[in-house]
Amino acid sequence: MKRLYLTFIPLFIVALLLLGCNKNINLKPVYEDVEVPEAEIQQKSISILNMSDLEIIKKSADFLKSCGKTLTFEETRIVYENNINTDILCKNQDNLDVHYKGEYLAIYFYPHAQIQEQENILVVYIGQNGKVLGYREESNP
């Protein structure tokens, strides 16, 4: 009789496990009947916001080098701005005025204190499509 119980108990446990592992379980999500309000999606160019700081600095430094500028800097500052008016922002590679309206990044390259190759602060502008607009020089206070 003991043998019958000893063989019956493991078979009973296996049968319960097989019944519990049903593949046809359809769970309904709790939020199925709840209406989720649709968010208004504003399409915007965010290519300049997705760039890392190193990508921004490299792109700016390459642009300055292509313009013939020697770049030795100690510190940089990246500023996100939005120009509402169409003002003269900077000069491009051909030394022409760049009029720009919209979002842009201004990258400030501060000269190294001990190296005198660069005397002024160089500011590079990158437009909202990720293209370098131009640069300008500011006097170092």
N, C-alpha and C positions, 0 to 999 in steps of 0.2 A: 504494500500500500504506500509506503514511503517513496518507493521508486516512482510510482504513478504521480505523486505530488511533485517530486523533484523534476520530472520531465514535463509536467503540465505547467508549472509556474514559469519556466523560461519561455515556453511556447506562447503562453498567455501574454507575457511582457512584449515579445516580438510582435504579436498580433496587434497589441495596443499601439506600439510604435508605428506599425505600417498604417493603421487607420488614422493616426494623428498626422502623418506626413502626406496629406492629401494635396495633390498638385492643382486641383481645381478650385482653390480658395480665391474668391473674388472679393477683395476688400474695397469698400467704397470710401473715397476720401471724405473727410469731415466737411471740407469747404465746398463740396460739389454744388449744393443748393444756394450758397452764398454768392451774391454778385460782387465781383471785384471791379471797382471803378477803373476805367481805362485812363492811364496817365497820358497827359499831353506830351508828345515827344517833339522837342525842338531840334531840328537838324542844324548842326553847327560844325564848322571846321575846327577840329581840335588837334590837328597835326602838330602844332607848336607845343601844345600841352602834353602830348604823348612822348616828346623827345626827352631823353635824359640830359642832365646837366653836362655830362661829358660830350654828348653828341652836339649840343648847342655850342659849347666852347670850341670844339674841334672845327665845326662848320664855320664859325666866326673867325677863328685863327687862320684857317685855310683861305678864307676870303681876303683877309688883310694881307696875307703873304702874296696872294695873286695881284693885289694892288701895289705891291712893292714896299709894304710897310715892314719894318723890323719889329717883331713883337717880343718884348721881354716884360712880363708882368709878374707882380707879386700877389695880386688879389683880383678876383672877378666878382661882379654882381650882376644877377639876371633879374630884370624887372619886366613884369607882364603889364602892358598898358593898352588902352583903347582910345584911339584918336577919333574924336567925333567930327572934327573939321578936316577939310583937305588942306593941310598946311605943308610947308616945306619941312620935311623930316630930316633928310640927310643928302649926301652926294653919292652917286653910284660910281662904278668903276671908271666910267668915262668922264667923271667930274661934272655930271649934270645933276640938277636939282631933282629930288624924288618927292613927289606929292603923294601922300598916302592917307587913306581913311580906313579905319578899322582896327582890329586887334593886331598887336605885334609884340615882339620881345626886344628889349634893349639890353645889350650885353656890354657892361662897362669893364674895360681892362685897365687896372690901375698900375702905373709903372713901378718897377722895382726900385727901392730907395738907393741901393748901392750900384746899380747899373744905369748909366746915363744915356744908353742908346735910345730910349723912348722917354721923351720929356712930358708929353701931354697924355691925358686920359683919352683912350680910344673907345668910341661907342659904336657898336655894330647893331644894325636893325634887321630883324628877321620877321617877315610878313606871316600872315595867318596860314598861308599854304606851305610854310616851311622854307621859302626861298629867301635868300639874303637880299635885302633891299639896298643897302649901302652902309656907309659909315660916316662919322664926323669926329673931329678932334676937339676936346675941351681943354682949356688951360688947367694945369695942376695947381691948386691953391698952395 
